[in-house]
Amino acid sequence: CTGLWVALEDATAINGCLWAIPGSHKNGLVRRFIRGEQGVSFDRPSPSYNQSDFVPVEVKAGSLVLIHGDLIHQSFENQSPKSRHAYSVHAVDTDGCKWATDNWIRRKVDPEPLYSPA
């Protein structure tokens, strides 16, 4: 899964920018968001992270931030009078993948790739 996060306004540490642990995407998937009988939840508790490991990802309006699906990231409440609107989309390469039956997003049909190499 790859996240695409577009800043519609400047995003700063004061108005709620993203924060990430550099290199954390290399450690693999930490936990999954799943759907079960009782609704949606994580499959395990969140690990504890040292907050000093996070760095702010401050960007100007119009910037695109690509987020690796395994990157540990977070954001905090906006502590300023200035808004920080953003648009986010998540994309999954479905070529050769089998959708997990307990995935929190349910599909009625198997995903099809946008294109198939010839």
Residue pairs with C-beta under 8 A, 6 or more apart in sequence:
1 69
1 90
1 91
1 92
2 66
2 67
2 68
2 69
2 90
2 91
2 92
3 65
3 66
3 67
3 68
3 69
3 88
3 89
3 90
4 64
4 65
4 66
4 67
4 88
4 89
4 90
4 91
5 18
5 64
5 65
5 66
5 67
5 86
5 87
5 88
6 62
6 63
6 64
6 65
6 86
6 87
6 88
7 59
7 60
7 61
7 62
7 63
7 65
7 84
7 86
8 61
8 62
8 85
8 86
8 87
9 61
9 82
9 83
9 84
9 85
9 86
10 58
10 59
10 60
10 61
10 82
10 84
11 17
11 18
11 57
11 58
11 59
11 63
11 84
11 86
12 56
12 58
12 80
12 84
13 19
13 56
13 58
14 78
14 79
14 80
14 82
15 78
15 79
15 80
15 82
15 83
15 84
16 75
16 76
16 77
16 78
16 79
16 84
17 56
17 57
17 58
17 59
17 75
17 84
18 56
18 57
18 65
18 67
18 73
18 74
18 75
19 54
19 55
19 56
19 57
19 73
19 74
19 75
19 76
20 54
20 55
20 57
20 67
20 71
20 72
20 73
20 74
21 49
21 53
21 54
21 55
21 71
21 72
21 73
22 55
24 70
24 71
24 72
25 68
25 69
25 70
25 71
25 72
26 70
27 70
28 70
29 69
29 70
30 46
30 47
30 70
30 72
31 42
31 43
31 44
31 45
31 46
31 47
32 42
32 43
32 100
32 103
33 40
33 41
33 42
33 43
33 104
34 40
34 41
34 42
34 43
34 100
34 102
34 103
34 104
35 102
35 103
35 104
35 105
35 106
36 102
40 104
49 72
54 74
57 65
57 73
59 65
67 73
78 84
92 111
93 113
94 111
94 112
94 113
95 113
95 116
97 111
99 107
99 110
99 111
